[in-house]
Amino acid sequence: MSKLYFRYGAMNSGKTTLLLQVAHNYEERGMNVVILKPVIDTKGDDKIITRIGLKRQVDHLIDKEEKLSKYLNTLDEGIACVLVDEAQFLTRDQVDELFMFSKLKDIPVICYGLRSDFKTMSFPGSLRLFEIADVMEELYTICRCGKRAKFNGRVVNGEFTSSGSQVAIDGENEVSYESLCGKCYLEKVLGITSLEE
């Protein structure tokens, strides 16, 4: 029986690059894959783009209100694997539909996404994947200090912030993210350098 996988990590841990490598590996062996991503991820429009410059057209953009099983039922039996980028933006129901698809169609589904947001809170899609995925694999990156990074710091107009909505797509401010270890997250984002008594 095929499995639902969740490969997660902080920003810059190579999630999308790994997704493209997995797609290449299947296709190099003459197998077909389907690549999905939520429409809320506007970076690249209808493509997935890596930080190292790789890009590829997605097969389907997932709308937040979409009943995903309607699309999944159109896939033929020649599909060897379904790959999902930015899976943190999926709804709980969409994750459930991917789980059911992997079991009922016996086709593996590999989801790539963030573990948590810039406030260290789970995204609905990530939380549901942690609850029901058959296999979970953490992907690693490093903090500027050299330690393993597990957190995402949001930088707005050059300053770290711990306020704002979970998804920042306003276009008014310059927003970026930095992968941080726990200590650097406390110091840079929250301004905490010692335990309060």
C-alpha positions as CSV (number, residue, x, y, z in Angstrom):
1,M,0.0,0.0,0.0
2,S,1.3,3.4,-0.9
3,K,2.1,6.1,1.7
4,L,1.5,9.7,2.4
5,Y,4.9,11.4,3.1
6,F,5.6,14.8,4.8
7,R,9.0,16.2,4.2
8,Y,9.3,19.4,6.2
9,G,11.8,21.9,7.3
10,A,12.6,25.6,7.8
11,M,13.0,28.0,5.0
12,N,16.0,27.3,2.8
13,S,16.2,23.6,3.7
14,G,15.9,22.5,0.1
15,K,12.3,21.3,0.0
16,T,11.4,22.4,-3.5
17,T,14.8,21.4,-4.8
18,L,14.3,17.9,-3.4
19,L,10.8,17.8,-4.9
20,L,12.3,18.5,-8.3
21,Q,15.0,15.9,-7.8
22,V,12.4,13.3,-6.9
23,A,10.3,14.2,-10.0
24,H,13.5,13.9,-12.2
25,N,14.3,10.5,-10.7
26,Y,10.8,9.1,-11.5
27,E,10.8,10.6,-15.0
28,E,14.3,9.4,-15.8
29,R,12.9,5.9,-15.3
30,G,10.0,6.5,-17.7
31,M,7.4,7.1,-14.9
32,N,4.9,10.0,-14.8
33,V,4.5,12.3,-11.8
34,V,2.0,15.0,-11.1
35,I,3.1,18.2,-9.3
36,L,0.6,20.3,-7.3
37,K,0.9,23.5,-5.3
38,P,-1.6,25.8,-3.5
39,V,-2.6,28.9,-5.5
40,I,-1.9,31.0,-2.4
41,D,1.8,30.5,-3.1
42,T,2.2,33.3,-5.7
43,K,5.9,33.0,-6.0
44,G,6.4,31.7,-9.6
45,D,2.7,31.9,-10.5
46,D,2.0,28.5,-12.0
47,K,5.6,27.3,-11.6
48,I,7.6,26.1,-8.6
49,I,10.9,27.9,-8.3
50,T,13.9,27.0,-6.1
51,R,16.3,29.4,-4.6
52,I,19.1,27.9,-6.7
53,G,17.2,28.8,-9.9
54,L,15.5,25.6,-10.9
55,K,11.9,25.9,-12.0
56,R,9.1,23.8,-13.4
57,Q,5.5,24.1,-14.4
58,V,3.0,22.7,-12.0
59,D,0.3,20.4,-13.2
60,H,-2.4,21.8,-11.0
61,L,-2.9,24.8,-8.7
62,I,-4.9,24.0,-5.6
63,D,-7.5,26.6,-4.6
64,K,-8.2,27.0,-0.9
65,E,-11.9,26.1,-1.3
66,E,-11.2,23.3,-3.8
67,K,-12.4,19.7,-3.1
68,L,-9.1,18.1,-4.1
69,S,-10.6,14.7,-4.7
70,K,-12.4,16.0,-7.8
71,Y,-9.1,16.7,-9.5
72,L,-7.4,13.6,-8.1
73,N,-10.1,11.4,-9.6
74,T,-9.1,12.7,-13.1
75,L,-5.6,11.2,-12.8
76,D,-5.1,8.0,-14.8
77,E,-3.4,4.9,-13.5
78,G,-0.2,5.8,-15.3
79,I,0.8,8.2,-12.5
80,A,3.6,6.9,-10.4
81,C,3.7,9.6,-7.7
82,V,2.0,12.9,-6.7
83,L,4.3,15.6,-5.4
84,V,2.9,18.6,-3.5
85,D,4.9,21.8,-2.9
86,E,4.1,24.3,-0.1
87,A,1.8,21.8,1.6
88,Q,1.5,23.9,4.7
89,F,-1.1,26.0,2.8
90,L,-3.4,23.0,2.2
91,T,-6.6,22.7,4.3
92,R,-7.1,19.8,6.7
93,D,-9.7,18.4,4.3
94,Q,-7.3,18.5,1.4
95,V,-4.6,16.7,3.4
96,D,-7.3,14.0,4.2
97,E,-8.1,13.7,0.5
98,L,-4.4,13.2,-0.3
99,F,-4.2,10.5,2.4
100,M,-7.3,8.7,1.0
101,F,-5.9,9.0,-2.6
102,S,-2.6,7.4,-1.6
103,K,-4.5,4.4,0.0
104,L,-7.4,3.9,-2.4
105,K,-5.4,4.5,-5.6
106,D,-2.1,2.9,-4.3
107,I,-0.1,5.9,-5.5
108,P,2.4,7.6,-3.2
109,V,1.9,11.2,-2.3
110,I,4.9,13.2,-1.1
111,C,4.2,16.6,0.5
112,Y,6.9,19.2,1.1
113,G,6.3,22.2,3.4
114,L,7.1,24.2,6.5
115,R,6.8,22.8,9.9
116,S,5.6,26.1,11.4
117,D,5.2,29.8,10.7
118,F,7.3,32.8,11.8
119,K,5.5,32.7,15.2
120,T,6.3,29.0,15.6
121,M,2.7,28.1,15.1
122,S,1.6,25.2,12.9
123,F,-0.1,25.8,9.6
124,P,-3.4,23.8,9.2
125,G,-1.9,21.7,6.4
126,S,1.3,20.9,8.3
127,L,-0.6,20.1,11.5
128,R,-2.8,17.6,9.7
129,L,0.1,16.1,7.9
130,F,1.8,15.5,11.3
131,E,-1.4,13.8,12.5
132,I,-1.9,11.4,9.6
133,A,1.2,11.1,7.3
134,D,2.7,7.6,7.2
135,V,6.2,8.9,7.0
136,M,7.7,12.2,8.2
137,E,11.2,13.4,7.4
138,E,12.8,16.6,8.6
139,L,15.0,18.4,6.1
140,Y,17.8,20.4,7.6
141,T,19.4,23.8,7.0
142,I,21.7,26.0,9.1
143,C,21.3,29.2,11.0
144,R,23.7,32.1,10.3
145,C,25.4,31.1,13.6
146,G,26.2,27.7,12.2
147,K,23.7,25.7,14.3
148,R,20.8,23.7,12.9
149,A,17.9,26.0,12.0
150,K,14.3,24.9,12.8
151,F,12.5,28.2,12.9
152,N,11.5,30.9,10.4
153,G,12.1,34.5,11.2
154,R,10.1,37.1,9.3
155,V,11.9,40.2,8.3
156,V,9.8,43.2,7.3
157,N,11.6,46.2,5.8
158,G,14.9,45.0,7.3
159,E,13.6,44.2,10.8
160,F,12.6,40.9,12.4
161,T,9.0,40.9,13.6
162,S,6.8,38.5,15.5
163,S,3.5,40.2,14.6
164,G,1.3,40.0,11.5
165,S,-0.8,37.5,9.7
166,Q,0.4,34.0,9.1
167,V,0.7,34.5,5.4
168,A,2.2,37.8,4.1
169,I,1.1,38.7,0.6
170,D,0.4,42.4,0.9
171,G,3.0,43.7,-1.6
172,E,3.3,47.0,0.4
173,N,6.3,45.9,2.5
174,E,9.6,44.2,1.7
175,V,9.1,40.8,3.4
176,S,11.7,38.1,3.6
177,Y,12.5,35.1,5.9
178,E,15.5,33.8,7.6
179,S,16.1,30.3,8.9
180,L,17.1,30.5,12.6
181,C,18.2,28.1,15.4
182,G,16.2,28.3,18.7
183,K,18.6,30.6,20.4
184,C,18.8,33.1,17.5
185,Y,15.0,33.0,17.1
186,L,14.6,34.0,20.8
187,E,17.3,36.8,20.5
188,K,16.6,38.2,17.1
189,V,12.8,37.8,16.8
190,L,11.6,38.0,20.4
191,G,14.4,40.0,22.0
192,I,14.9,37.4,24.7
193,T,18.5,37.0,25.9
194,S,17.9,35.6,29.5
195,L,15.3,33.8,31.6
196,E,13.1,36.1,33.5
197,E,12.9,35.4,37.2
